[in-house]
Structure formats: C-alpha cells, structure tokens
Amino acid sequence: MDTVKDVEGLPDNEFITDDETLQDNQLFTWPDSVRTVLVIGLSHPEDMPELDWWDGRGTLGNRILIDIIKQTSQQIEDNLKVKTRKLHYYVEKGGIFLKAAAVLAGFGCIGKNNILITPSNGPRIRLRALFLDAEIHPTGPIDFDPCADCKNLCRRVCPENAMDEKASIFKSIEFSESLPGRDGTYNRELCNIRMEKDVTESSKNNYGKQATIKFCRKCEFVCPVGKR
C-alpha cells in the first residue's frame, strides 16, 4: 500500500525522535498482529536540496516524514480503529527494507542507480513506513521500468564510479547476478567514500560552526524520470 506526500504546506517541526527504539544489544521481533506495511513517500525535488542536509540533529526531510507518520498513525487509529505501530528507520533496529517495500507497494522499480524510481518523482523521493494490524490488499507492484532503455546516465555521472562494476554486498557470501540492487552493479563502499568526502568538505566550510552536510545526489539529479 502506498501514498506520496508533497512538501508544500507541511510544518518545519523540531526534531522528533523515533518511538520505541531498541538498545544496541536488543533484537526486534515483529508483533504477530501486524498484517500490512503502509509505505509513505515524501517528494524531494531538486530545488529543495535542504530536505536532505544533515544539520547535526538530523534532516528536515526526515523530520517531516516522522511528523507525517505520527499524523497518519493517529488518523488511522481514530477513524478506522486499526492499531498502528511505528517502525525504526534502521533495519537492525526494527525497520524494513524501504526500497523493496516501496516496489511491492506500487511506488515504482529499483533503478540502475540502486535507488527507487517512481513515475511521478523519479528517484527524488524519501521513504518511511508504518505497520498496520489489519490486512489490506497491496497496491503493487506496477508495470514500470524506465531504466530498461536508459543510457546509464546515473552510472556515468557518479564521482566515485560506484556503479562501474558488480560488487557483492557481503564479501563473505556468494551472490547471484541480481544482487545487490537491480543487477549487482553497485559498490556501497565507494558510495560511502563520497559521503565521507561530503562530510569533510562541509566541515571545512563551516569554520568551527556546526557543519551542515550536503550529501551528493548526482545520480538522482541526472535521472530524467519524473522531472517537472
């Protein structure tokens, strides 16, 4: 099941921490009553890059998504009398693989840049999810694959060449031709190198103040899908 929100008109709330987070030594078990995952997407257009800037407390986009989750949860419980449960963002702390869930929910497909590609926003979207204690028929997947005939623009623009060759997520295990991402052509370690450079460059430009980190989104910006 899916829903997409636009940014306009939403409040710029103070940072809201995730509910019911786990300690490092705890394991998460999904409640037996959970029947559906509601996936929520927030459009992240190129002309609003600040949604993804890390300001030391988090990002504006994530704060908006947390607020949407809280409001949606309250509305479902009040109006539909269905119990909801909030998820942590990280899988190891009780979250889910949001990109995979979004594909199953009918948002779109996994693109050649290893990111979710949607018809309306391309890869310029951020995700969160909510558990529901009620079984709802899933929305997707949908018949949508704009990358099939694409000229690999996202892979060519990457400053770290993170999509130049196939790489296993875990070097200790044998992986199939379809992993990771779309066809295995993605190197997380190289992508992380770019993120580390973003952190370093942001720190140099703030001269002792709290560094606002502006992460690389080149593979998102170059994608022609969903551009308005």
C-alpha positions as CSV (number, residue, x, y, z in Angstrom):
1,M,0.0,0.0,0.0
2,D,1.4,3.4,-0.9
3,T,0.9,7.1,-0.5
4,V,3.0,10.1,-1.6
5,K,3.1,13.5,0.0
6,D,4.3,16.8,-1.3
7,V,6.4,19.1,0.8
8,E,4.4,22.3,0.4
9,G,2.3,23.2,3.5
10,L,3.9,20.8,5.9
11,P,5.3,22.2,9.2
12,D,9.0,22.6,9.9
13,N,8.8,20.7,13.2
14,E,11.5,20.4,15.8
15,F,13.4,17.2,15.7
16,I,11.1,14.2,16.7
17,T,13.0,11.1,17.8
18,D,11.7,7.7,16.7
19,D,9.4,6.0,19.2
20,E,10.2,2.7,20.9
21,T,13.8,2.5,19.7
22,L,15.9,-0.5,20.8
23,Q,19.1,-0.7,22.8
24,D,22.2,-1.9,20.9
25,N,22.0,-5.4,22.4
26,Q,18.3,-5.9,21.8
27,L,16.7,-7.9,19.0
28,F,13.5,-6.8,17.3
29,T,10.6,-9.1,16.7
30,W,7.6,-8.0,14.7
31,P,4.3,-8.4,16.6
32,D,2.2,-11.3,15.5
33,S,-0.8,-8.9,14.9
34,V,1.0,-7.0,12.1
35,R,-0.7,-7.7,8.7
36,T,0.2,-4.7,6.5
37,V,3.0,-2.3,5.9
38,L,1.9,1.2,4.8
39,V,4.8,2.9,2.8
40,I,4.8,6.7,2.7
41,G,6.9,8.7,0.3
42,L,7.9,12.4,0.5
43,S,8.8,14.1,-2.7
44,H,12.3,15.6,-2.7
45,P,12.6,17.9,-5.7
46,E,16.0,19.2,-6.9
47,D,15.0,22.7,-6.0
48,M,14.6,21.8,-2.3
49,P,18.0,20.2,-1.5
50,E,17.8,21.4,2.1
51,L,15.5,18.5,2.9
52,D,18.5,16.2,2.8
53,W,21.0,18.4,4.6
54,W,22.3,17.0,7.9
55,D,22.3,19.7,10.5
56,G,23.6,17.8,13.5
57,R,20.2,16.7,14.7
58,G,19.0,15.0,11.5
59,T,17.5,16.3,8.3
60,L,14.4,18.4,7.6
61,G,13.0,15.8,5.3
62,N,13.2,13.1,7.9
63,R,11.6,15.3,10.5
64,I,8.7,16.0,8.1
65,L,8.4,12.3,7.4
66,I,8.3,11.5,11.1
67,D,5.6,14.1,11.6
68,I,3.6,12.6,8.7
69,I,3.9,9.1,10.2
70,K,2.6,10.4,13.5
71,Q,-0.3,12.2,12.0
72,T,-1.2,9.3,9.7
73,S,-1.0,6.8,12.6
74,Q,-3.3,9.0,14.7
75,Q,-5.8,9.3,11.9
76,I,-5.9,5.6,11.1
77,E,-6.4,4.7,14.8
78,D,-9.0,7.3,15.4
79,N,-11.0,7.0,12.2
80,L,-10.5,3.4,11.2
81,K,-10.0,1.9,14.6
82,V,-6.9,0.0,13.4
83,K,-3.9,-0.4,15.6
84,T,-0.7,1.0,14.1
85,R,3.0,0.6,15.0
86,K,5.8,2.9,14.2
87,L,9.0,1.5,12.6
88,H,12.6,2.5,13.2
89,Y,14.4,3.7,10.2
90,Y,17.2,1.2,10.5
91,V,16.5,-2.5,9.7
92,E,18.7,-3.8,12.5
93,K,16.6,-1.8,15.0
94,G,13.2,-3.0,13.8
95,G,12.8,-1.3,10.4
96,I,12.2,-2.8,7.0
97,F,14.0,-2.6,3.6
98,L,12.1,0.5,2.5
99,K,13.0,0.4,-1.2
100,A,11.9,-3.2,-1.6
101,A,8.7,-2.5,0.4
102,A,8.0,0.5,-1.9
103,V,8.3,-1.6,-5.0
104,L,5.9,-4.2,-3.6
105,A,3.6,-1.3,-2.6
106,G,3.4,0.0,-6.1
107,F,5.7,3.0,-6.0
108,G,7.9,2.0,-8.9
109,C,11.1,-0.1,-9.5
110,I,14.7,-0.3,-8.4
111,G,16.7,1.7,-11.0
112,K,20.2,1.4,-12.4
113,N,21.4,3.8,-9.7
114,N,20.3,1.3,-7.0
115,I,17.6,3.7,-5.9
116,L,13.8,3.5,-6.1
117,I,12.5,5.1,-9.3
118,T,8.9,6.4,-9.2
119,P,6.8,7.6,-12.2
120,S,6.0,11.0,-10.6
121,N,9.2,11.9,-8.9
122,G,11.9,9.6,-10.4
123,P,14.4,8.8,-7.7
124,R,13.8,12.2,-5.9
125,I,11.8,10.7,-3.0
126,R,12.3,9.8,0.6
127,L,10.5,6.9,2.4
128,R,9.2,5.8,5.7
129,A,6.7,3.1,6.7
130,L,4.0,2.2,9.3
131,F,2.8,-1.2,10.5
132,L,-1.0,-1.8,10.5
133,D,-2.8,-4.5,12.4
134,A,-5.2,-5.1,9.5
135,E,-4.8,-6.9,6.3
136,I,-5.1,-4.6,3.3
137,H,-4.6,-5.7,-0.3
138,P,-1.3,-4.4,-1.7
139,T,-1.2,-1.7,-4.3
140,G,1.6,-3.1,-6.5
141,P,4.0,-4.0,-8.0
142,I,3.3,-2.0,-11.1
143,D,4.5,-2.4,-14.7
144,F,7.1,0.3,-14.8
145,D,10.7,0.1,-15.8
146,P,12.1,3.3,-17.4
147,C,15.7,2.1,-16.9
148,A,15.4,-0.7,-19.5
149,D,16.3,1.5,-22.4
150,C,18.2,4.2,-20.4
151,K,21.7,5.3,-21.4
152,N,23.1,4.7,-17.9
153,L,23.2,8.5,-17.1
154,C,23.3,7.8,-13.4
155,R,26.1,5.3,-13.6
156,R,28.2,7.6,-15.7
157,V,27.8,10.7,-13.5
158,C,28.9,9.1,-10.2
159,P,32.1,10.9,-9.0
160,E,33.3,7.7,-7.3
161,N,32.4,5.3,-10.1
162,A,30.4,3.3,-7.6
163,M,28.3,1.7,-10.4
164,D,31.1,0.7,-12.8
165,E,31.2,-2.9,-11.8
166,K,29.4,-5.6,-10.0
167,A,30.2,-5.9,-6.3
168,S,28.8,-8.2,-3.5
169,I,27.1,-6.6,-0.5
170,F,28.9,-9.1,1.7
171,K,32.3,-10.3,0.5
172,S,31.9,-13.4,2.7
173,I,28.9,-14.8,0.8
174,E,28.4,-15.8,-2.8
175,F,25.9,-13.5,-4.5
176,S,23.6,-14.0,-7.5
177,E,23.6,-11.9,-10.7
178,S,20.6,-10.0,-9.4
179,L,22.2,-8.7,-6.2
180,P,22.7,-6.1,-4.9
181,G,20.1,-3.6,-6.2
182,R,19.0,-4.0,-9.8
183,D,21.7,-6.2,-11.3
184,G,24.6,-6.2,-8.8
185,T,26.3,-3.2,-10.4
186,Y,26.7,-1.1,-7.2
187,N,29.6,-0.7,-4.8
188,R,28.4,0.5,-1.4
189,E,32.0,1.1,-0.2
190,L,32.7,3.5,-3.0
191,C,29.4,5.3,-2.4
192,N,30.3,5.7,1.3
193,I,33.7,7.2,0.3
194,R,31.7,10.0,-1.5
195,M,29.6,10.5,1.7
196,E,32.7,10.8,3.8
197,K,34.1,13.4,1.4
198,D,30.9,15.3,1.7
199,V,31.3,15.3,5.5
200,T,34.9,16.5,5.3
201,E,34.1,19.3,2.7
202,S,31.2,20.5,4.8
203,S,33.3,20.7,7.9
204,K,36.0,22.8,6.1
205,N,33.4,25.3,5.0
206,N,31.9,26.0,8.4
207,Y,34.9,27.3,10.3
208,G,34.2,25.8,13.7
209,K,30.4,26.1,13.5
210,Q,28.1,23.1,13.3
211,A,28.7,21.7,9.8
212,T,25.6,21.4,7.5
213,I,26.4,18.3,5.4
214,K,25.1,18.4,1.9
215,F,25.3,14.9,0.5
216,C,25.9,14.0,-3.1
217,R,22.7,13.4,-5.2
218,K,24.2,13.4,-8.7
219,C,22.7,10.1,-9.7
220,E,19.3,11.4,-8.6
221,F,19.6,14.8,-10.3
222,V,20.6,13.4,-13.7
223,C,17.7,11.0,-13.9
224,P,15.2,12.3,-16.4
225,V,12.2,10.3,-14.9
226,G,9.7,12.4,-13.1
227,K,11.3,15.8,-13.8
228,R,8.7,18.6,-13.9
